[in-house]
């Protein structure tokens, strides 16, 4: 132990004081970070990020994907096994049988005398083997036909003829015809044997029935799964919609009921119980604050009466100003504590909220510009929204001589900007100014009573309506307050 430095010094070789890999711990972390960064730039990592961005984000779509993907993979595997094993095996055996019949016919023709027209052997092939044969002059074979992209019959039949007969041949299995044509060159006599056989004799042609049944069953099962899944997802969607409306301070849908699976019912019941507890707490707090407000206002009223009985004098004027200031501060505290949750929700036209501050701007000698569509409106609490806009605009008037208010609908939310050309707020302090009772002048969060609740009340009102307020640099050179409110 080194007492002078106040730390423990370890004895032993350097490798015992290093990391588990024999390197310094800091170097190991650096190598790990380097490996992680290199892996993120690798093609597999980029592909995973690309694939993740294109995956569905909703629970309903993801659930459908979870159901459909295994089913499709299963059907592909079954189809492949069927095609590769069963279908190809059956085709192999059928083609082997047809080729054996052809080999027998060739042996009979070349081993036993026949008439010139080969009528007897043709009759036997037609009646016993269901093959239509003819003996042709030794002309050259027709040009080779294009080989199909995927044809089990073509490959298997060529393989069997080459193995069993071993003579020059020409086959035609292309087209929609139910017949296949085979030509084989004979040695004695020097002729060409032409054979027409039904495709079904050498090919398992009924496999499409299996595929149709498989596809039809898959489509039916997928449709049935989607139907049941939609009924299971709908209660979750209703619960999410109810939670969103309650977060915005709106009433729940009339048809909201606890439905669905057991877990969904438990979540819905927990949400309703939480909502009931929050409402009860708000009611208790409101009742308590109402009583406190009544008691304090009674005392302030007695103060006012006593000051009025003293008559007008410089001392009583100072006391009257203090009483008025106390009353405004008390009202500010109560407004901040109670909020505006009890107010009814109405359709509020934003232009009316902005135009209220024209006279205030004229009295203070400020330049006030409003840019807002005439019919732009949102559903909310009128007095609360007016208080929010009033706090922001009044604060801007206090610190600037040029204020511009803008409102647009960007398709998702209603966006409000309050810009000024004042001194602004440093970036590091832009979240601190939303703390209640912060009464620094440069914080610009004071309301008319100077309680330091101007911006906190404005943000609470915005969040009560499901939105928020952010502070940024203004194009006018000062501060910009950006308010986003849902429709």
Secondary structure, 3 states (H helix, E strand, C coil): CECCCCECCCCCCHHHHCCCCCCCHHHHHHHHHHHHHHHHCCHHHHHHHHHHHHCCCCHHHHHHHHHHHHHHHHHHHHHHHHHHHHHHHHHHHHHHHHHHHHHHHHHHHHHCCCCCCCHHHHHHHHHHCCEEEEEECCCCCCCCCCCCCCCHHHHHHHHHHHHHCCCCEEEECCCCCCEEEEEEECCCCCCEEEEEEEHHHHCCCCHHHHHHHHHHHHHHHHHHHHHHHHHHHHHHHHHHHHHHHHHCCCCCCCCCCCCCCHHHHHHHHHHHHHHHHHHHHHHHHHHHHHHHHHHHHHHHHHHHHHHHHHCCCHHHHHHHHHHHHHHHHHHHHHHHHHCCCCCCCEEEEHHHHHHCCHHHHHHHCCEEEEEECCCCEEEECHHHHHHHHHHHHHHHHHHCCEEEEEEEECCCEEEEEEEECCCCCCHHHCCHHHCCCCCCHHHCCCCCCCCCCHHHHHHHHHHHCCCEEEEEECCCCCEEEEEEEEC
